[in-house]
Amino acid sequence: MEEGARDRGAGLASFRRYTWWAVPGTVVCVMVVSYGSWALDGDVPGWARVPVAPAVVVAAVASAVLLGGLLHERDPVRPPVGWLLVAGAAAVVLAVFPLARHNYGLWAVAPAVTVAIGANYVPTRARWVPIGGAVVLALVPGGAVSLAAGDGELAYAAVFPAGLVAFTVWTVLGPLWAWHVAGQLDRARQLEAELAVKDERLRFASDLHDIQGHHLQVIALKAELASRLTEADPARAAAEMQEVRQLCADALRDTRAVVQGIRRTTLDDEIANATRVLAAAGIDARMDLEPAAVAAELDESVRGLLGLVMREATTNVLRHSHARLAEVDYRLADGQARLRIGNDGADIPPGAADGTGLRALAERLRAAGGELTWERADGDRFTVTASLPVQGAVR
């Protein structure tokens, strides 16, 4: 499943949009408004305005690109050195000129943003070392300028920039850390869903191996015995071959039973299994089950066929969609048991191959006097609907 499909399936696309507006949007807005208002101040001389105007544009663009990259890659390992250098150079310009004008509350904004962004490319356990160093270092420039000017603002000039760096790092790292944790949780849920599918495949393979292994072993022994008795006791050899024929028929019947899921497939079990598997895949599974339908004493074949439909529809949701929502509706109406499974995020219509999937099930339901239909609507919505007579369905 592609990355974008996983994001939409788990609701991470909405979380990404929120984080984008909360982090890059806020950072860019704060830098443009704070430095822009300072540059437009009539008391600021032209020699300070001219370099600050382009520098704030460069810093805003570089910050947006870097933060956008952090949101696109859940676990960034290669820092974009070029953009970091551009952001650092712009931060130096935006620090020097306001500081030269003794603006102790403004000069540290761009450097603080650059430190916060760069910290994301440092391993989690080690990132507090450069962050702590940046906070300590932020005490120096404003304090030195205030001491040299003798303006009596030493405490504010030294402490406020350091606090600004710490606050900016906290507000930027927090949402990005939450985004990375959400990505890890999503991958864990995807792995859980894949393991659930693999467990089912292993169960099927085990059942098939047990049946085929037993029958084939007995068939081989009987065939070998018949071969040895062909000349010595033709009548017994014929009897043995008759048993081989019966064993082959039994093996074929049991194999079909396993493939079709007749042995263990019921609607109740498959609904419970679908709820578990879809939840493991991060899909909101909503079950609307009419109590009367659940409690009804339906023909075993009806529950079996509806169970197969439920299983196939669940498999299609997992394999052929990036669904966020799946809905199951089961009820009795006009002497019919009706089961409808719908999901959003459908990619391609499943069950296209003849003899497999939904087409094969549709043939079986028609033979039982029922009907199976599926349709795609509203772009990415896919719905499977099955109906069977409450009594008298056959396999």
Disulfide bonds with the S-S distance in Angstrom:
none
